[in-house]
Amino acid sequence: MKKIAVFVLAAALCLAAVSGFAGTFVDAHGNTVELDESLEAYTDYSLLGGDAVRAGETNLGDLWADALHWFADSGKINEAFEEDDVKAGITSLDVDAAHIVALWNAGNLKTDIEPGVFNAEKIAEVLPYPNKVAVVYMTGSQLLEQLEACSQGIPCGAESKDACAAFMQVSGLSYTVNTKETYDAGEAYGDFWFKANSVRRVSIEFVNGEPFDKDALYAVITSNANFNGMDVSYVMKEAAEAVEHSTITTAVVRDVVWMYLSEVLGNHVDAAYEQPAGRITIE
């Protein structure tokens, strides 16, 4: 009986892979999204989202940001620029690989992924929003202020949990949050945040292995929501409005994550993501 069951399961998986069976998922905006049920990946470890990703760096945060960073660094993003952008001359990023970073806010990683097989529906549960990949060109000083503002709820506790939704997981850079310093809160922004009057808690150590440069221009790969100023991303919004080549692409973030899982990880999340990579230090 076990052999028959295994054969039937294998046949079903092969059929799904060939036909690309589609299921549906209702996202956080009430949209019905079609999912490819033939997509499967495997993780050896729990990948932490939810509350954990609001409090510090997690392996899921690393993986998600890595997917965005890879999408840009590999040049695959070039195929996702809007037709009007291409006509305007936007056919690739304006910076070299050393100046590409990815930022992803904790509030958009809603749940964990448990060890074992997971599918497209699970990725949609992690990110139940129709986010698209966006590019924001920012100076090092702007990037530093953005991370300062996004870290204002750290250390994350019951009173600051909502503010910690803005906390940024990253790829391509490393930074430190010094919680011994008080956040210099300025003008109120949104429901839970304040703009940063000064940068006193956050420092950036390295960007893609090179010393951080406050005057350099960086391509920040993120979501359309952050591009438009969600949470406390006011610096991103201002930067996007100031630099013409900042743009929102046609690429759906969930699709990009699956591309990374398939093309880079071979659909297997292994020891590289057993623990956080050590990109964020909270002291």
N, C-alpha and C positions, 0 to 999 in steps of 0.2 A: 504493500500500500504506500509506503514511504517513497519508493522509487517512482510510482505512478504520480504521486503528488508533486515530486520534484520535477518530473517531466512536464506535467501540466503547467507548473509555475514557470519553467524555463521557456516553454512554448508561448506562454502569455507575454513574457518579457520581450521575446523576440518579435512577436506580433506588434507590441506597443512601439518597439524601436523602429519597425518598418513603417507603421502607419502614422506614428506621431499622434496617438490618441490625445484628445483635448478634454480637459475638465474646466471647471469655472471656479472663480474666486471673487467674492464681493469685497472690494477694497475699502479703505477707511473713508473714502468719499462717496461710497455707494455705487461705484461703477462695477459692472460685471466684467471681469477680466478672464480671457481664455488662457488656460495654462497647458503646456505640453507635458502630458503625463508620462511620456517616455524618458524624460530627464531624470536621472538618478545620480547621486554621488554618495560617498561613504566617508564618515569621519571616525577616526580612532578615539577621539576625545570630545568631551563636552565643549561646545563653543558658546561662550557666555555673552548674552545680550541683557535685556531687561534692566534690573536695578544695578547689576554689576558694572555694566558699561557706562553708567552715569557716574560711578565712583572712581574709576581709574581705567587704565589701559586693559583691554581683554584680548584674547586670541580671536574672537569673532570681529572685534573692532579692527584688529590688524588685518585680518583676511579681507574684510569689506573695503578698507582703504587701499589695500594692495591691489585689489581688482580694478579700482578706479585709476590708480597710478599706472598699472600695467597697460590699461586701455589707452592711456595717453602716451606713455613712453614707447609703446610698441608701434605707434602710428595708426592703429586701428581707428582712433578717434577721427582721423582725417576723412573717413568715409561717412561720418555722422553729422557733418556740418549741414545746416539748412541750405536749400538752394539759393536763397537770397544772400546768405553769408558767402557762399562760394562765388557768386557773381560780384560780391564786394571785395573779393580777394582773400577771403579766409579759407585757406585750403590745408593749413597745418598750423601747429602752435608757433608762436612768435619767439619762443625761447628754446634753448638746447636742453638735453636730458638732465643736466645738472641743476636746472632751475624749475623742474616739475615736481610738485608735491600734491598730495591728496588729503583732504579734510572731510570727515564725516561725523555729523552730530549724533550723540548718544541716543537722543529721543527717537531716532529713526532706526533703531535696532531693538525691536519690541520684545523679543523673546530669545531663549536659548535654542541651540540645536543639539540634541542629545546624541551620544555615540550610536553609530549604526548607519543605516541607509536613510537618506532624506531626499526629498523631491522638490519640484517647483512650487507645490503648495506650501511647503515649509518655508521656503525663501520668501514667499508672499506673506506669510505670517510674521516673519522677521521684519519685513518692510511692506506694510499694507497701504502704501501710498504710490501713486503713479509717477514717482520721481524720474526725471531725466538727468543725464550727465551735463554739467555746465562747466565752463572755464571762466575763471575770474583772474585777471592780471592784477597783481598787487605788489607793491614794493615790500621789502623786508620789514620796514617800519610798520606798514599797514598790517602785514601778517602777524607781527608781534602784538599789535593792539587787538587784533581780532581774537587771538588766543587768550590774551589777558581778559577780555570781556567774556569769552566763552567759559572761562575757568572760575568765574566769580562765585559759583556755588560750592566749590571745592574747599574743604572736605565735605563730601556729600552726606547729608543727614536728613532726618525727617522734615526739618524746616526748610532745607534748601533743595530737596529732591526735584521740585519742579524746575528750579533754575538750572539744575545739573543736566537737564535735557539738552542744553546747548554745548556741553562738554565735548571737545573734539578728539576723536580717534584720528590717527595720522599715518601716512606712509610717505617716505622720502625725507623725513625730518625727525629730530628728537628735541623735546623741550621739557623744562622743569617748572613746576608750580610750587612756589615757596609760600606755604600757608601761614608762616609766622608773620608775614606782611599782611596788612589790612587792605582789602580791595578799595581803591579810590573811586567810589561811586559818584557818577555825575548825573546827567539827565536821565529820567526814567525812560525805559524803552520796552514796550510790550507789557505783558502782565507780571513778569517775574524778574526782570532784568534792569540794569542801569548801564549806561555807556561808561567807558573808562576815562576818567579825567587824566590819568597817567598810567604808565606801565611800571609796576613795582613788584609784581608777584611772578610774572612769567619771563623766562629767558629761553632762547633757542640756542642749542649747542651747535648742531650740524645740520646741513641740508645735503642729502645724497653724498654723505661722506666728506663734504667740504665745509669749512667754517662758514657760519651764517653771516650774511652781508645785509645790513639794514638798508643799503642804497640799491641793492640789486632788484631786478624785476623777476617775479616768480609767477608761473602759471599754476593757479590753485584749481585742482579738479575737485568738484563737489556736486551738489544737487541744485536743480533749478530753484528749490525752496530757499536754500541758503543764498543763492544768487540774488533772490528777490528780498532778502533781509529777514528771513524767518528767525525765530528765537531772538538772539542778540547779534545777528549777523549784519549789523548796520555798516560795518566797515566794508564788507563784501559788496553790499548794495551800492555804497558810494563809489567804490573802486570800479564796479561793473558799469556804472553810469558814466564814469570819467574816461574809461579806456574802450574805444570803439570795438576792438577785436574781442572783448569779453562777450561770451555768447552762451546760449542754451542749445545743446545739440538735439538730434532726433533719437539718440540712444537711450533706451530705458535701462535704468540702473539694475533692475533685477536680471535683465538679459546679459548685461555686462558681467555680473557676478557669475552667471552660469558659463559664460565664455571663459572666464578665468579658471573656474573649477575644471572645465573640460580641457582647454588647450594648454594650460600651464600645470595644473595639479593632476591631470589624468583622472579626474573624478574621484580622487582619494585625498582627503585632508589628513596628512600624516604628521610625523613628529615635528615638522617645521612649525606647526601651530599648536603644539602641546601646551605651551605656556605663552604669555605675552612676550613680545620680542625685546622689551626694555626701551621703548621709544619715549615713554612718558614717565617722569619721576615726580612724585608728590612728596614733599618734605615739610 
